[in-house]
Amino acid sequence: MNTSETKPVGLLKRLLIMFYDAILLLALLFFASVIIAVPFEITREHPLYLAYIFYIHLVAYLFLGWCWTHGGQTLGSKTWKIKLISDTGNNVTWTQALLRYIGSLLCWMTLGLGFLWCYTNKKRRAWNDMLSKTHLVKVSA
């Protein structure tokens, strides 16, 4: 699979990939919630609620991290022929995946400002790209 770095991946493609991935991730998180939250009746008032939130983020990170470290593509990025690679050109490491996940959370917590940041630089890097030292490239079939 060849990669081409001639044109940076813009915000619209990033959002489309996130939309595709969100559908799959929501199904996974629903199942993960059902097997923990329902039997233990975890609500916001429950003493284990913070542990439950950590668990949900762990499941999301493990899913995305697995995709990023094993081929660099989630279902959404495969659909749009985009791949995540390290700035060094190597495969993404689990540490980079964790930094990317945290960076993505920061991007969303600032109401998307971190993703809009890709319009401020020539390489179209968002905060999660810069924090994890990774970038998205187009994949030629």
BAVODO-865941 format. One record per residue: x, y, z of N, C-alpha, C in turn; residue in one letter. Coordinates in nm, 4 decimals. Example, Ala and Ser with C-alpha at 12.3 -4.5 7.8 and 13.67 -1.06 7.14 Angstrom:
<recs>
(rec (1.3190,-0.5690,0.7800),(1.2300,-0.4500,0.7800),(1.3200,-0.3300,0.7800),A) (rec (1.2850,-0.2250,0.7080),(1.3670,-0.1060,0.7140),(1.2900,0.0030,0.7870),S) 
</recs>
This chain:
<recs>
(rec (0.0848,-0.1185,0.0000),(0.0000,0.0000,0.0000),(0.0885,0.1237,0.0000),M) (rec (0.0847,0.2016,-0.1008),(0.1666,0.3216,-0.1106),(0.0960,0.4398,-0.0469),N) (rec (0.1762,0.5288,0.0106),(0.1194,0.6503,0.0669),(0.1732,0.7693,-0.0102),T) (rec (0.0923,0.8713,-0.0140),(0.1309,0.9921,-0.0857),(0.1105,1.1108,0.0061),S) (rec (0.2133,1.1934,0.0216),(0.2045,1.3095,0.1091),(0.1982,1.4393,0.0310),E) (rec (0.1520,1.4338,-0.0939),(0.1527,1.5527,-0.1776),(0.0553,1.6586,-0.1282),T) (rec (-0.0593,1.6189,-0.0778),(-0.1600,1.7143,-0.0330),(-0.2076,1.6747,0.1072),K) (rec (-0.1992,1.7669,0.2033),(-0.2429,1.7339,0.3398),(-0.3925,1.7024,0.3463),P) (rec (-0.4294,1.6233,0.4437),(-0.5697,1.5871,0.4638),(-0.6379,1.7013,0.5384),V) (rec (-0.7447,1.7521,0.4814),(-0.8146,1.8662,0.5389),(-0.9188,1.8296,0.6423),G) (rec (-0.9828,1.9306,0.6939),(-1.0799,1.9152,0.8023),(-1.2028,1.8360,0.7592),L) (rec (-1.2539,1.8574,0.6398),(-1.3753,1.7878,0.5968),(-1.3549,1.6361,0.5972),L) (rec (-1.2434,1.5894,0.5406),(-1.2168,1.4452,0.5403),(-1.1989,1.3935,0.6821),K) (rec (-1.1331,1.4717,0.7682),(-1.1158,1.4313,0.9075),(-1.2527,1.4125,0.9746),R) (rec (-1.3422,1.5062,0.9506),(-1.4751,1.4980,1.0117),(-1.5551,1.3801,0.9566),L) (rec (-1.5429,1.3537,0.8280),(-1.6117,1.2385,0.7693),(-1.5588,1.1077,0.8287),L) (rec (-1.4284,1.0990,0.8450),(-1.3685,0.9801,0.9074),(-1.4189,0.9660,1.0505),I) (rec (-1.4217,1.0760,1.1240),(-1.4689,1.0718,1.2630),(-1.6156,1.0293,1.2706),M) (rec (-1.6958,1.0734,1.1751),(-1.8361,1.0349,1.1728),(-1.8503,0.8837,1.1526),F) (rec (-1.7801,0.8287,1.0550),(-1.7840,0.6841,1.0312),(-1.7385,0.6080,1.1556),Y) (rec (-1.6257,0.6521,1.2121),(-1.5713,0.5840,1.3299),(-1.6622,0.5976,1.4507),D) (rec (-1.7314,0.7095,1.4618),(-1.8208,0.7316,1.5760),(-1.9357,0.6308,1.5760),A) (rec (-1.9845,0.5960,1.4602),(-2.0934,0.4978,1.4526),(-2.0474,0.3638,1.5095),I) (rec (-1.9325,0.3181,1.4649),(-1.8784,0.1917,1.5143),(-1.8400,0.2013,1.6617),L) (rec (-1.7785,0.3107,1.6999),(-1.7350,0.3290,1.8384),(-1.8543,0.3366,1.9338),L) (rec (-1.9611,0.4034,1.8924),(-2.0801,0.4109,1.9778),(-2.1414,0.2731,2.0014),L) (rec (-2.1419,0.1885,1.8992),(-2.1922,0.0518,1.9155),(-2.1044,-0.0252,2.0135),A) (rec (-1.9742,-0.0113,2.0002),(-1.8815,-0.0784,2.0912),(-1.8982,-0.0279,2.2344),L) (rec (-1.9103,0.1029,2.2516),(-1.9254,0.1599,2.3853),(-2.0606,0.1251,2.4459),L) (rec (-2.1624,0.1118,2.3635),(-2.2928,0.0676,2.4132),(-2.2802,-0.0724,2.4725),F) (rec (-2.2167,-0.1627,2.3983),(-2.1976,-0.2990,2.4472),(-2.1118,-0.2992,2.5733),F) (rec (-2.0033,-0.2212,2.5736),(-1.9156,-0.2136,2.6912),(-1.9914,-0.1592,2.8119),A) (rec (-2.0818,-0.0667,2.7897),(-2.1615,-0.0100,2.8986),(-2.2618,-0.1101,2.9526),S) (rec (-2.3248,-0.1831,2.8623),(-2.4265,-0.2797,2.9039),(-2.3662,-0.3862,2.9954),V) (rec (-2.2452,-0.4314,2.9653),(-2.1884,-0.5389,3.0469),(-2.1349,-0.4907,3.1816),I) (rec (-2.1198,-0.3598,3.2001),(-2.0705,-0.3065,3.3281),(-2.1761,-0.2233,3.3999),I) (rec (-2.2310,-0.1243,3.3311),(-2.3207,-0.0288,3.3966),(-2.4533,-0.0913,3.4376),A) (rec (-2.5075,-0.1793,3.3566),(-2.6387,-0.2383,3.3874),(-2.6324,-0.3308,3.5081),V) (rec (-2.5402,-0.4291,3.5106),(-2.5388,-0.5193,3.6274),(-2.5088,-0.4478,3.7593),P) (rec (-2.4229,-0.3459,3.7535),(-2.3868,-0.2735,3.8760),(-2.4745,-0.1508,3.9002),F) (rec (-2.5694,-0.1267,3.8097),(-2.6612,-0.0132,3.8198),(-2.5865,0.1186,3.8428),E) (rec (-2.4887,0.1425,3.7574),(-2.4046,0.2617,3.7721),(-2.4755,0.3823,3.7109),I) (rec (-2.4940,0.4830,3.7924),(-2.5489,0.6119,3.7507),(-2.4490,0.7196,3.7924),T) (rec (-2.4810,0.8438,3.7664),(-2.3895,0.9530,3.8054),(-2.3675,0.9607,3.9562),R) (rec (-2.4633,0.9148,4.0308),(-2.4518,0.9205,4.1766),(-2.3776,0.7999,4.2344),E) (rec (-2.3552,0.6989,4.1542),(-2.2918,0.5753,4.2009),(-2.1448,0.6011,4.2369),H) (rec (-2.0954,0.5381,4.3432),(-1.9548,0.5594,4.3821),(-1.8533,0.5136,4.2756),P) (rec (-1.8929,0.4234,4.1889),(-1.8026,0.3742,4.0851),(-1.8153,0.4500,3.9528),L) (rec (-1.8871,0.5615,3.9537),(-1.9112,0.6340,3.8288),(-1.7808,0.6809,3.7630),Y) (rec (-1.6871,0.7332,3.8403),(-1.5602,0.7792,3.7825),(-1.4808,0.6614,3.7247),L) (rec (-1.4846,0.5473,3.7922),(-1.4187,0.4276,3.7401),(-1.4851,0.3845,3.6091),A) (rec (-1.6164,0.3973,3.6028),(-1.6909,0.3636,3.4814),(-1.6500,0.4548,3.3653),Y) (rec (-1.6364,0.5851,3.3913),(-1.5929,0.6801,3.2881),(-1.4522,0.6436,3.2399),I) (rec (-1.3642,0.6102,3.3333),(-1.2293,0.5674,3.2962),(-1.2359,0.4422,3.2083),F) (rec (-1.3196,0.3474,3.2450),(-1.3381,0.2231,3.1695),(-1.3846,0.2516,3.0262),Y) (rec (-1.4798,0.3409,3.0113),(-1.5315,0.3758,2.8779),(-1.4204,0.4366,2.7923),I) (rec (-1.3413,0.5263,2.8511),(-1.2303,0.5856,2.7767),(-1.1236,0.4815,2.7450),H) (rec (-1.1017,0.3882,2.8354),(-1.0049,0.2818,2.8101),(-1.0487,0.1956,2.6924),L) (rec (-1.1761,0.1611,2.6878),(-1.2288,0.0813,2.5763),(-1.2123,0.1581,2.4449),V) (rec (-1.2465,0.2866,2.4450),(-1.2337,0.3684,2.3232),(-1.0877,0.3781,2.2807),A) (rec (-0.9986,0.4017,2.3764),(-0.8557,0.4114,2.3445),(-0.8018,0.2793,2.2902),Y) (rec (-0.8394,0.1686,2.3511),(-0.7900,0.0388,2.3049),(-0.8383,0.0088,2.1628),L) (rec (-0.9632,0.0429,2.1338),(-1.0162,0.0222,1.9987),(-0.9410,0.1078,1.8964),F) (rec (-0.9358,0.2392,1.9225),(-0.8694,0.3289,1.8280),(-0.7198,0.3020,1.8222),L) (rec (-0.6594,0.2802,1.9394),(-0.5160,0.2516,1.9446),(-0.4794,0.1275,1.8668),G) (rec (-0.5629,0.0239,1.8762),(-0.5374,-0.0984,1.7998),(-0.5394,-0.0680,1.6501),W) (rec (-0.6375,0.0049,1.6060),(-0.6463,0.0394,1.4635),(-0.5257,0.1224,1.4197),C) (rec (-0.4885,0.2202,1.5014),(-0.3781,0.3088,1.4651),(-0.2437,0.2380,1.4662),W) (rec (-0.2231,0.1455,1.5601),(-0.0935,0.0777,1.5707),(-0.0830,-0.0451,1.4813),T) (rec (-0.1945,-0.0941,1.4318),(-0.1950,-0.2122,1.3448),(-0.2468,-0.1745,1.2055),H) (rec (-0.1669,-0.1027,1.1330),(-0.2030,-0.0663,0.9965),(-0.2372,0.0800,0.9780),G) (rec (-0.2590,0.1530,1.0876),(-0.2823,0.2965,1.0776),(-0.4184,0.3386,1.0251),G) (rec (-0.5136,0.2445,1.0197),(-0.6435,0.2802,0.9643),(-0.7586,0.2263,1.0479),Q) (rec (-0.8534,0.3127,1.0736),(-0.9815,0.2721,1.1309),(-1.0742,0.2424,1.0136),T) (rec (-1.1952,0.1992,1.0421),(-1.2903,0.1728,0.9340),(-1.3176,0.2996,0.8525),L) (rec (-1.3316,0.4121,0.9223),(-1.3563,0.5388,0.8525),(-1.2402,0.5799,0.7642),G) (rec (-1.1188,0.5642,0.8141),(-1.0034,0.6044,0.7327),(-0.9801,0.5076,0.6164),S) (rec (-1.0164,0.3804,0.6331),(-1.0076,0.2868,0.5199),(-1.1057,0.3277,0.4108),K) (rec (-1.2253,0.3670,0.4538),(-1.3278,0.4081,0.3582),(-1.2827,0.5278,0.2755),T) (rec (-1.2188,0.6233,0.3412),(-1.1763,0.7454,0.2731),(-1.0320,0.7390,0.2242),W) (rec (-0.9698,0.6207,0.2319),(-0.8338,0.5979,0.1821),(-0.7320,0.6938,0.2455),K) (rec (-0.7371,0.6973,0.3779),(-0.6460,0.7798,0.4562),(-0.5769,0.6887,0.5572),I) (rec (-0.4498,0.7165,0.5845),(-0.3740,0.6354,0.6798),(-0.3021,0.7259,0.7780),K) (rec (-0.2923,0.6806,0.9026),(-0.2189,0.7524,1.0063),(-0.0790,0.6939,1.0155),L) (rec (0.0209,0.7799,1.0043),(0.1584,0.7344,1.0204),(0.2325,0.8277,1.1146),I) (rec (0.3412,0.7774,1.1669),(0.4280,0.8570,1.2525),(0.5023,0.9587,1.1668),S) (rec (0.5419,1.0695,1.2261),(0.6177,1.1696,1.1517),(0.7500,1.1128,1.1004),D) (rec (0.8004,1.0075,1.1647),(0.9247,0.9434,1.1207),(0.9011,0.8487,1.0036),T) (rec (0.7742,0.8237,0.9695),(0.7408,0.7332,0.8605),(0.7159,0.5908,0.9073),G) (rec (0.7362,0.5648,1.0346),(0.7144,0.4315,1.0896),(0.5689,0.4126,1.1301),N) (rec (0.5381,0.2914,1.1752),(0.4051,0.2661,1.2304),(0.3876,0.3448,1.3589),N) (rec (0.2636,0.3754,1.3907),(0.2305,0.4493,1.5127),(0.2506,0.3578,1.6332),V) (rec (0.3105,0.4105,1.7395),(0.3308,0.3337,1.8624),(0.2103,0.3520,1.9542),T) (rec (0.2025,0.2666,2.0576),(0.0933,0.2802,2.1548),(0.1022,0.4117,2.2308),W) (rec (0.2233,0.4596,2.2560),(0.2386,0.5893,2.3229),(0.1854,0.7013,2.2346),T) (rec (0.2178,0.6957,2.1062),(0.1651,0.7960,2.0130),(0.0132,0.7863,2.0035),Q) (rec (-0.0382,0.6634,2.0063),(-0.1839,0.6453,2.0017),(-0.2489,0.7080,2.1245),A) (rec (-0.1872,0.6903,2.2409),(-0.2416,0.7505,2.3631),(-0.2374,0.9030,2.3547),L) (rec (-0.1258,0.9575,2.3092),(-0.1159,1.1028,2.2945),(-0.2159,1.1553,2.1922),L) (rec (-0.2385,1.0798,2.0850),(-0.3373,1.1207,1.9841),(-0.4778,1.1180,2.0430),R) (rec (-0.5086,1.0146,2.1216),(-0.6400,1.0049,2.1854),(-0.6613,1.1231,2.2808),Y) (rec (-0.5631,1.1508,2.3635),(-0.5729,1.2643,2.4573),(-0.5841,1.3956,2.3794),I) (rec (-0.5036,1.4093,2.2744),(-0.5109,1.5299,2.1911),(-0.6465,1.5470,2.1261),G) (rec (-0.7064,1.4362,2.0831),(-0.8401,1.4427,2.0229),(-0.9440,1.4867,2.1249),S) (rec (-0.9309,1.4372,2.2479),(-1.0226,1.4810,2.3537),(-1.0088,1.6314,2.3772),L) (rec (-0.8850,1.6804,2.3783),(-0.8626,1.8244,2.3957),(-0.9234,1.9043,2.2804),L) (rec (-0.9098,1.8506,2.1601),(-0.9692,1.9176,2.0440),(-1.1205,1.9301,2.0592),C) (rec (-1.1853,1.8238,2.1035),(-1.3307,1.8262,2.1213),(-1.3713,1.9122,2.2410),W) (rec (-1.2921,1.9084,2.3485),(-1.3263,1.9854,2.4692),(-1.3197,2.1357,2.4446),M) (rec (-1.2462,2.1764,2.3419),(-1.2395,2.3185,2.3060),(-1.3360,2.3497,2.1914),T) (rec (-1.4402,2.2674,2.1801),(-1.5446,2.2841,2.0784),(-1.4898,2.2812,1.9360),L) (rec (-1.3911,2.1972,1.9146),(-1.3368,2.1785,1.7808),(-1.2223,2.2701,1.7435),G) (rec (-1.1826,2.3590,1.8330),(-1.0748,2.4523,1.8021),(-0.9460,2.3788,1.7631),L) (rec (-0.9186,2.2666,1.8290),(-0.7987,2.1902,1.7984),(-0.7984,2.1331,1.6583),G) (rec (-0.9174,2.1001,1.6072),(-0.9273,2.0508,1.4694),(-0.9214,2.1664,1.3701),F) (rec (-0.9821,2.2793,1.4057),(-0.9759,2.3974,1.3184),(-0.8333,2.4488,1.3050),L) (rec (-0.7497,2.4124,1.4007),(-0.6098,2.4543,1.4008),(-0.5382,2.4105,1.2726),W) (rec (-0.5908,2.3061,1.2083),(-0.5256,2.2578,1.0863),(-0.5269,2.3634,0.9763),C) (rec (-0.6099,2.4665,0.9884),(-0.6104,2.5738,0.8892),(-0.5049,2.6802,0.9179),Y) (rec (-0.4340,2.6671,1.0296),(-0.3341,2.7676,1.0652),(-0.1940,2.7306,1.0194),T) (rec (-0.1764,2.6093,0.9645),(-0.0426,2.5689,0.9231),(-0.0469,2.4976,0.7884),N) (rec (0.0641,2.5046,0.7189),(0.0725,2.4527,0.5824),(0.0533,2.3014,0.5756),K) (rec (0.0963,2.2295,0.6780),(0.0865,2.0833,0.6771),(-0.0498,2.0330,0.7242),K) (rec (-0.1414,2.1252,0.7553),(-0.2776,2.0899,0.7995),(-0.2768,1.9999,0.9230),R) (rec (-0.1941,2.0338,1.0212),(-0.1840,1.9553,1.1438),(-0.2786,2.0104,1.2490),R) (rec (-0.3581,1.9205,1.3062),(-0.4441,1.9553,1.4195),(-0.3644,1.9295,1.5476),A) (rec (-0.4209,1.9667,1.6617),(-0.3502,1.9489,1.7890),(-0.3142,1.8033,1.8135),W) (rec (-0.4058,1.7121,1.7829),(-0.3775,1.5710,1.8094),(-0.2625,1.5205,1.7219),N) (rec (-0.2484,1.5744,1.6019),(-0.1358,1.5382,1.5151),(-0.0048,1.5866,1.5761),D) (rec (-0.0037,1.7118,1.6183),(0.1188,1.7708,1.6714),(0.1601,1.7055,1.8034),M) (rec (0.0632,1.6801,1.8896),(0.0932,1.6209,2.0197),(0.1502,1.4798,2.0058),L) (rec (0.0961,1.4026,1.9132),(0.1381,1.2624,1.8976),(0.2494,1.2434,1.7952),S) (rec (0.2888,1.3521,1.7281),(0.3900,1.3439,1.6222),(0.3498,1.2412,1.5166),K) (rec (0.2246,1.2540,1.4720),(0.1698,1.1694,1.3667),(0.1025,1.2588,1.2642),T) (rec (0.0685,1.2025,1.1501),(-0.0073,1.2775,1.0512),(-0.0836,1.1820,0.9604),H) (rec (-0.1835,1.2361,0.8957),(-0.2670,1.1597,0.8043),(-0.2153,1.1766,0.6624),L) (rec (-0.2131,1.0659,0.5888),(-0.1701,1.0689,0.4493),(-0.2741,0.9979,0.3648),V) (rec (-0.2822,1.0366,0.2399),(-0.3707,0.9697,0.1457),(-0.3037,0.8410,0.0997),K) (rec (-0.3849,0.7377,0.0830),(-0.3327,0.6076,0.0425),(-0.3766,0.5805,-0.1000),V) (rec (-0.2815,0.5452,-0.1826),(-0.3177,0.5066,-0.3187),(-0.3378,0.3556,-0.3198),S) (rec (-0.4443,0.3121,-0.3854),(-0.4838,0.1702,-0.3855),(-0.3818,0.0828,-0.4427),A) 
</recs>
